[in-house]
Amino acid sequence: MRSIWNGAISFGLVSIPIKLVNATESHSISFRQIHVTDGGRVRYRKVCELDGEEVSSAEIGKGYEEADGSIIPITEEDLAQLPIATAKTIEIVSFVPADEIDPLQMDAAYYLAANGATAAKPYTLLREALKRSRRVAIAKYALRGRERLGMLRVVDDVIAMHGLLWPDEIRAPEGVAPEASVSVREAELDLADALMATLGEVEMASLHDDYREAVEAMIAAKAGGAFEPSEAVVEPAGGQVIDLMAALENSVRAARASRGAAEGEDGGDGGDGGTEAEVTPIRRGAAAAAPKAVGGKKSTAGAAAGRKTAAAGKKAAAKSTAKSTAKSTSAASSAASGGKSGGKKSTSAATKSAATARKSTSTATKSASTARKSTSTAAKSSTATATAKKTAAAKKAAPRKRSSA
């Protein structure tokens, strides 16, 4: 690779002769300006505005324009005589952790190559010191007419230098952040984390410039005369987000489907890339009612219901009788105890208690009668069902009479 600058690294009292080599290159496709009607090249001519004559590159120099429009000529000798220690030297000023360098300051990148056999030992010393300290070196150097700031770090077995912008060249992000106050929910952050985890990591070496490849293919097709322009399908740009949660959920699903297709997964094992099952909600109300009886089981169900009613009636009668007896006994006891202190009041209380006991006994008798009627009805229903079944069986068993001719 061709060097663009020769100098030395100043590492304390150690001087390391180096050559500066571009570490990056541009693969962008450049176009020439042409005359549309005949395809001729359009060139820029450097013309002196005083005499109107075209000027060659050898006759062009530098000058500084002042506020009033006057020009002060500046020559390369003037710049070379400036008292700057970094004119031909990359001067290391400090060593700092790499994470203290703001990526916004990053500029062009260069490789520093050892210039000659004598530079191999100090070059290797600086490289190994940077490796062991896990730090980067901050340096100052002059290139293309100005002093610059740089960062030295180790890439494989080579010392690389990144040009850095000066701190005052970084603009403050004033008025860039959203002015409205916005709150983000935990559920939205969880979905964003899920999307990030689904997209995962990527091999940087696998990334390439799709646009440049398309332009190269178009140029090759036009050169061969086989180019057929086609209308490109352009997806609409993202508009206003109506439902952020829905957008995040759809993004996670799309990312999972994309990664599943790229990795050859069919998603049929119920994993993350599989199809989500649809859940049918359970209907409430009429669907929750008891199922209806079918066919000849209606009578059996009625008989069972009658038996349950009769049992309930018997229990109610027994409870009522027990309560009446307890009340009568309690009233009689109270009357007996009260008879010692007064005669008429005790007799009246005893009479009322006896009347209450008779009413309770009558109520219990009616409940028992109702239960017996329910039992009788259920028994009749069951007997009718049995008779109907016997009649149907007899008709099937009886031989059919043949009609005479």
TASUL-V861083 format. One record per residue. RES is the residue in one letter. PSI is psi in radians with two decimals (NA if undefined). NEAR is the number of other ideal C-beta (glycine too) atoms within 10 Angstrom. D_FIRST is the distance of its C-alpha to the first C-alpha in Angstrom with 1 decimal. Layout:
# TASUL-V861083
res->{RES | RES}
psi->{PSI | PSI}
near->{NEAR | NEAR}
d_first->{D_FIRST | D_FIRST}
This chain:
# TASUL-V861083
res->{M | R | S | I | W | N | G | A | I | S | F | G | L | V | S | I | P | I | K | L | V | N | A | T | E | S | H | S | I | S | F | R | Q | I | H | V | T | D | G | G | R | V | R | Y | R | K | V | C | E | L | D | G | E | E | V | S | S | A | E | I | G | K | G | Y | E | E | A | D | G | S | I | I | P | I | T | E | E | D | L | A | Q | L | P | I | A | T | A | K | T | I | E | I | V | S | F | V | P | A | D | E | I | D | P | L | Q | M | D | A | A | Y | Y | L | A | A | N | G | A | T | A | A | K | P | Y | T | L | L | R | E | A | L | K | R | S | R | R | V | A | I | A | K | Y | A | L | R | G | R | E | R | L | G | M | L | R | V | V | D | D | V | I | A | M | H | G | L | L | W | P | D | E | I | R | A | P | E | G | V | A | P | E | A | S | V | S | V | R | E | A | E | L | D | L | A | D | A | L | M | A | T | L | G | E | V | E | M | A | S | L | H | D | D | Y | R | E | A | V | E | A | M | I | A | A | K | A | G | G | A | F | E | P | S | E | A | V | V | E | P | A | G | G | Q | V | I | D | L | M | A | A | L | E | N | S | V | R | A | A | R | A | S | R | G | A | A | E | G | E | D | G | G | D | G | G | D | G | G | T | E | A | E | V | T | P | I | R | R | G | A | A | A | A | A | P | K | A | V | G | G | K | K | S | T | A | G | A | A | A | G | R | K | T | A | A | A | G | K | K | A | A | A | K | S | T | A | K | S | T | A | K | S | T | S | A | A | S | S | A | A | S | G | G | K | S | G | G | K | K | S | T | S | A | A | T | K | S | A | A | T | A | R | K | S | T | S | T | A | T | K | S | A | S | T | A | R | K | S | T | S | T | A | A | K | S | S | T | A | T | A | T | A | K | K | T | A | A | A | K | K | A | A | P | R | K | R | S | S | A}
psi->{2.50 | 2.34 | 2.59 | -0.07 | 2.41 | 2.40 | -2.55 | 2.69 | 2.21 | 1.86 | 1.45 | -2.13 | 0.02 | 2.29 | 2.21 | 1.89 | 2.28 | 2.88 | 2.42 | 2.17 | 2.38 | 2.26 | -0.18 | 2.83 | 2.65 | 2.27 | 0.25 | 2.55 | 2.20 | 2.60 | 2.69 | 2.62 | 2.32 | 2.84 | 2.10 | -0.63 | -0.71 | -0.01 | 0.15 | 2.59 | 2.47 | 2.02 | 2.70 | 2.26 | 2.36 | 1.93 | 2.39 | 2.22 | -0.16 | -0.85 | -0.13 | 0.17 | 2.58 | 2.42 | 2.38 | 2.92 | -0.55 | -0.40 | 0.06 | 2.27 | -2.89 | 2.68 | 2.66 | 2.20 | 2.17 | 3.12 | -0.55 | 0.05 | -0.16 | 2.64 | 2.29 | 1.99 | 2.42 | 2.19 | 2.92 | -0.55 | -0.64 | -0.73 | -0.63 | -0.45 | 0.02 | 2.44 | 1.18 | 2.17 | -0.36 | 0.25 | -0.72 | 0.39 | 2.39 | 1.81 | 1.99 | 2.23 | -0.41 | 2.96 | 2.25 | 2.78 | 2.54 | -0.53 | -0.09 | -0.15 | 2.15 | 2.17 | -0.39 | -0.37 | -0.22 | 2.38 | -2.43 | 2.71 | 2.52 | 2.70 | 2.43 | 1.97 | 2.40 | 2.27 | 1.55 | 2.90 | -0.56 | -0.32 | -0.16 | -0.79 | -0.95 | -0.52 | -0.82 | -0.65 | -0.83 | -0.71 | -0.82 | -0.60 | -0.69 | -0.68 | -0.83 | -0.61 | -0.29 | 0.70 | 2.98 | 2.71 | 2.34 | 2.23 | 2.84 | 2.42 | 2.83 | 2.30 | 2.30 | 0.84 | 0.18 | 2.69 | 2.46 | 2.92 | 2.45 | 2.85 | 2.18 | 2.28 | 2.94 | 2.25 | 1.94 | -2.02 | 0.43 | 2.54 | 2.15 | 2.60 | 2.22 | 2.18 | 2.40 | 2.52 | 2.61 | 2.61 | -0.59 | -0.03 | -0.09 | 2.09 | 2.49 | 2.41 | 1.01 | 2.29 | 0.23 | -0.69 | 2.70 | 2.38 | -0.53 | 2.56 | 2.08 | 2.39 | 2.44 | 2.28 | 2.76 | -0.63 | -0.65 | -0.68 | -0.66 | -0.74 | -0.66 | -0.70 | -0.71 | -0.69 | -0.74 | -0.73 | -0.60 | -0.75 | -0.62 | -2.74 | 2.93 | 2.53 | 2.07 | -0.54 | -0.32 | -0.17 | 2.47 | 2.94 | 1.73 | -0.62 | -0.76 | -0.71 | -0.69 | -0.69 | -0.72 | -0.72 | -0.67 | -0.73 | -0.74 | -0.70 | -0.70 | -0.63 | -0.58 | -0.05 | 0.29 | 0.37 | 2.22 | 1.88 | 2.45 | 2.61 | 2.15 | 2.49 | 1.91 | 2.13 | 2.48 | 2.55 | 2.69 | 2.28 | -2.60 | 2.32 | 1.98 | -0.85 | 1.81 | -0.68 | -0.77 | -0.71 | -0.70 | -0.75 | -0.76 | -0.63 | -0.71 | -0.77 | -0.78 | -0.69 | -0.72 | -0.74 | -0.71 | -0.78 | -0.61 | -0.70 | -0.64 | -0.57 | 0.05 | 0.40 | 2.40 | -0.19 | 0.29 | 0.08 | 0.20 | 0.26 | -2.81 | -0.53 | 0.02 | 3.02 | 2.35 | 2.37 | 2.55 | 2.36 | 2.15 | 2.13 | 2.61 | 2.25 | 2.43 | 2.86 | -2.02 | -0.60 | -0.38 | -0.01 | 2.86 | 2.51 | 2.59 | 2.62 | 2.60 | 2.43 | -2.44 | 0.14 | -0.03 | -0.77 | -0.70 | -0.74 | -0.65 | -0.69 | -0.74 | -0.70 | -0.67 | -0.74 | -0.70 | -0.70 | -0.73 | -0.75 | -0.72 | -0.66 | -0.73 | -0.74 | -0.73 | -0.71 | -0.74 | -0.76 | -0.74 | -0.74 | -0.74 | -0.75 | -0.72 | -0.73 | -0.72 | -0.72 | -0.73 | -0.74 | -0.75 | -0.72 | -0.69 | -0.67 | -0.73 | -0.68 | -0.69 | -0.73 | -0.59 | -0.34 | -0.33 | -0.55 | -0.52 | 2.43 | -0.89 | -0.73 | -0.69 | -0.74 | -0.73 | -0.75 | -0.68 | -0.67 | -0.76 | -0.70 | -0.68 | -0.71 | -0.72 | -0.68 | -0.68 | -0.69 | -0.73 | -0.69 | -0.68 | -0.72 | -0.72 | -0.68 | -0.75 | -0.73 | -0.71 | -0.67 | -0.75 | -0.72 | -0.71 | -0.67 | -0.72 | -0.71 | -0.71 | -0.74 | -0.74 | -0.67 | -0.75 | -0.72 | -0.73 | -0.68 | -0.70 | -0.66 | -0.74 | -0.71 | -0.70 | -0.70 | -0.71 | -0.72 | -0.75 | -0.67 | -0.65 | -0.65 | -0.66 | -0.60 | -0.46 | 2.39 | 2.51 | 2.44 | 2.33 | 2.43 | 2.44 | 2.63 | NA}
near->{10 | 6 | 14 | 12 | 15 | 11 | 21 | 17 | 25 | 19 | 19 | 6 | 5 | 14 | 15 | 25 | 16 | 26 | 19 | 19 | 16 | 14 | 16 | 9 | 6 | 7 | 9 | 8 | 11 | 5 | 6 | 7 | 9 | 11 | 9 | 8 | 6 | 6 | 7 | 9 | 8 | 9 | 7 | 6 | 6 | 11 | 11 | 11 | 5 | 6 | 7 | 7 | 9 | 9 | 12 | 7 | 6 | 6 | 10 | 9 | 9 | 13 | 11 | 9 | 9 | 9 | 5 | 5 | 6 | 9 | 10 | 9 | 9 | 13 | 11 | 10 | 7 | 10 | 14 | 10 | 10 | 9 | 5 | 14 | 11 | 17 | 15 | 13 | 18 | 27 | 17 | 20 | 10 | 9 | 13 | 12 | 10 | 10 | 7 | 9 | 16 | 11 | 5 | 11 | 16 | 13 | 13 | 14 | 16 | 25 | 18 | 24 | 16 | 20 | 18 | 10 | 7 | 12 | 19 | 12 | 11 | 18 | 23 | 14 | 13 | 19 | 21 | 12 | 14 | 17 | 12 | 8 | 11 | 9 | 17 | 23 | 23 | 18 | 22 | 18 | 24 | 20 | 18 | 7 | 9 | 7 | 15 | 19 | 18 | 25 | 20 | 23 | 18 | 17 | 11 | 6 | 9 | 15 | 23 | 18 | 24 | 18 | 16 | 22 | 14 | 10 | 9 | 6 | 11 | 12 | 8 | 6 | 8 | 6 | 6 | 7 | 6 | 6 | 6 | 4 | 5 | 6 | 5 | 9 | 10 | 7 | 11 | 14 | 11 | 11 | 19 | 15 | 11 | 17 | 18 | 11 | 11 | 18 | 14 | 8 | 5 | 8 | 6 | 6 | 6 | 6 | 8 | 9 | 12 | 8 | 10 | 12 | 10 | 11 | 14 | 13 | 11 | 12 | 12 | 11 | 13 | 11 | 9 | 8 | 6 | 8 | 13 | 5 | 8 | 6 | 5 | 6 | 5 | 6 | 5 | 5 | 5 | 7 | 6 | 4 | 10 | 7 | 9 | 14 | 12 | 11 | 15 | 19 | 14 | 11 | 16 | 20 | 15 | 12 | 19 | 20 | 17 | 13 | 15 | 16 | 12 | 8 | 8 | 6 | 16 | 10 | 14 | 9 | 8 | 10 | 11 | 16 | 20 | 15 | 9 | 7 | 7 | 5 | 6 | 6 | 5 | 7 | 8 | 7 | 6 | 6 | 7 | 8 | 7 | 5 | 5 | 6 | 12 | 7 | 5 | 11 | 10 | 13 | 18 | 13 | 11 | 16 | 20 | 12 | 13 | 21 | 15 | 12 | 17 | 21 | 13 | 13 | 20 | 15 | 12 | 16 | 19 | 13 | 12 | 18 | 18 | 12 | 12 | 19 | 14 | 11 | 14 | 19 | 12 | 11 | 18 | 15 | 11 | 14 | 19 | 12 | 10 | 16 | 15 | 8 | 8 | 10 | 10 | 8 | 12 | 17 | 13 | 13 | 17 | 18 | 12 | 12 | 19 | 13 | 11 | 14 | 18 | 12 | 10 | 19 | 14 | 11 | 15 | 20 | 13 | 12 | 20 | 18 | 12 | 15 | 20 | 13 | 14 | 19 | 18 | 12 | 15 | 20 | 14 | 12 | 18 | 17 | 12 | 12 | 16 | 11 | 10 | 12 | 12 | 9 | 10 | 11 | 10 | 9 | 8 | 7 | 7 | 8 | 5 | 5 | 6 | 6 | 5 | 4 | 3}
d_first->{0.0 | 3.8 | 6.5 | 9.5 | 12.1 | 13.4 | 16.4 | 18.2 | 19.6 | 23.4 | 25.0 | 28.6 | 29.0 | 25.9 | 22.9 | 19.4 | 16.9 | 13.5 | 10.3 | 9.8 | 6.8 | 8.1 | 9.5 | 11.3 | 11.5 | 14.9 | 16.5 | 19.7 | 21.4 | 22.2 | 25.5 | 26.9 | 30.3 | 32.9 | 36.6 | 38.3 | 41.2 | 39.4 | 35.8 | 34.7 | 31.5 | 32.3 | 30.3 | 30.4 | 31.7 | 31.5 | 35.1 | 36.9 | 39.7 | 42.0 | 42.3 | 40.7 | 38.5 | 34.9 | 32.4 | 29.2 | 25.9 | 26.7 | 30.0 | 28.8 | 28.8 | 29.3 | 32.6 | 34.2 | 37.0 | 40.0 | 42.5 | 44.8 | 42.2 | 41.8 | 38.3 | 37.2 | 34.5 | 31.6 | 29.5 | 26.1 | 28.4 | 30.4 | 27.5 | 26.3 | 29.8 | 30.1 | 31.1 | 28.3 | 27.1 | 23.8 | 22.7 | 20.2 | 20.8 | 20.1 | 23.7 | 24.7 | 28.1 | 29.1 | 28.5 | 29.9 | 30.1 | 27.4 | 30.2 | 31.3 | 28.3 | 29.3 | 26.8 | 27.9 | 26.0 | 22.6 | 20.2 | 16.4 | 14.3 | 11.4 | 10.1 | 11.5 | 10.1 | 13.0 | 13.0 | 15.3 | 17.9 | 20.3 | 18.2 | 18.2 | 21.8 | 21.9 | 18.6 | 20.3 | 23.5 | 22.3 | 20.6 | 23.8 | 26.0 | 24.4 | 24.9 | 28.5 | 29.5 | 28.1 | 27.3 | 24.6 | 24.1 | 24.9 | 23.4 | 23.6 | 21.0 | 21.0 | 18.4 | 19.2 | 22.8 | 23.9 | 24.1 | 22.7 | 23.4 | 20.9 | 21.2 | 19.5 | 19.8 | 18.7 | 16.8 | 17.4 | 16.5 | 14.0 | 15.3 | 14.4 | 15.9 | 17.6 | 19.0 | 22.7 | 25.4 | 28.2 | 31.3 | 33.3 | 30.8 | 31.8 | 34.9 | 37.9 | 38.8 | 42.2 | 44.2 | 41.6 | 43.4 | 46.5 | 49.5 | 52.0 | 53.0 | 52.1 | 53.0 | 51.3 | 53.5 | 52.8 | 53.2 | 50.5 | 48.1 | 49.0 | 48.1 | 44.8 | 44.1 | 45.1 | 42.8 | 39.8 | 40.7 | 41.1 | 37.8 | 36.3 | 32.6 | 29.8 | 26.6 | 23.8 | 21.7 | 24.6 | 24.5 | 23.2 | 23.8 | 27.1 | 27.4 | 24.2 | 25.3 | 28.8 | 27.5 | 25.5 | 28.7 | 30.8 | 28.7 | 28.9 | 32.6 | 33.3 | 31.6 | 33.8 | 36.9 | 37.6 | 36.9 | 39.8 | 39.5 | 41.1 | 42.2 | 40.1 | 42.0 | 41.1 | 42.6 | 44.4 | 42.8 | 44.3 | 47.5 | 49.9 | 50.1 | 53.8 | 53.9 | 50.9 | 52.3 | 52.6 | 49.1 | 47.7 | 49.9 | 48.8 | 45.1 | 45.6 | 47.4 | 44.8 | 42.0 | 44.0 | 44.7 | 41.1 | 39.9 | 42.9 | 42.0 | 38.3 | 39.4 | 42.2 | 45.0 | 48.3 | 49.6 | 53.0 | 53.5 | 54.3 | 51.0 | 49.1 | 48.0 | 51.5 | 54.0 | 56.1 | 59.8 | 62.2 | 65.0 | 68.4 | 70.5 | 74.0 | 76.7 | 79.4 | 83.0 | 84.9 | 82.5 | 83.3 | 87.1 | 89.1 | 89.1 | 92.3 | 94.8 | 95.0 | 98.1 | 101.2 | 99.7 | 100.8 | 104.3 | 103.0 | 100.7 | 103.7 | 105.8 | 103.2 | 103.0 | 106.8 | 106.9 | 104.3 | 106.3 | 109.5 | 107.9 | 106.6 | 110.1 | 111.7 | 109.3 | 110.0 | 113.7 | 113.6 | 111.5 | 113.9 | 117.0 | 115.5 | 114.7 | 118.2 | 119.9 | 117.8 | 118.8 | 122.4 | 122.6 | 120.9 | 123.3 | 126.3 | 125.3 | 124.9 | 128.3 | 129.9 | 128.5 | 129.5 | 133.0 | 133.9 | 133.4 | 134.7 | 136.4 | 135.9 | 132.1 | 131.5 | 133.5 | 131.6 | 128.2 | 129.3 | 130.5 | 127.1 | 125.2 | 127.4 | 126.8 | 123.0 | 123.1 | 125.1 | 122.5 | 119.7 | 121.6 | 122.2 | 118.4 | 117.5 | 120.1 | 118.6 | 115.1 | 116.3 | 118.1 | 115.0 | 113.0 | 115.8 | 115.6 | 111.8 | 112.3 | 115.0 | 112.9 | 110.0 | 112.4 | 113.9 | 110.4 | 109.5 | 112.9 | 112.4 | 109.0 | 110.4 | 113.3 | 110.9 | 108.9 | 112.1 | 113.4 | 110.2 | 110.2 | 113.9 | 113.2 | 110.4 | 112.7 | 115.8 | 116.2 | 116.1 | 119.3 | 119.2 | 120.6 | 123.5 | 123.3}
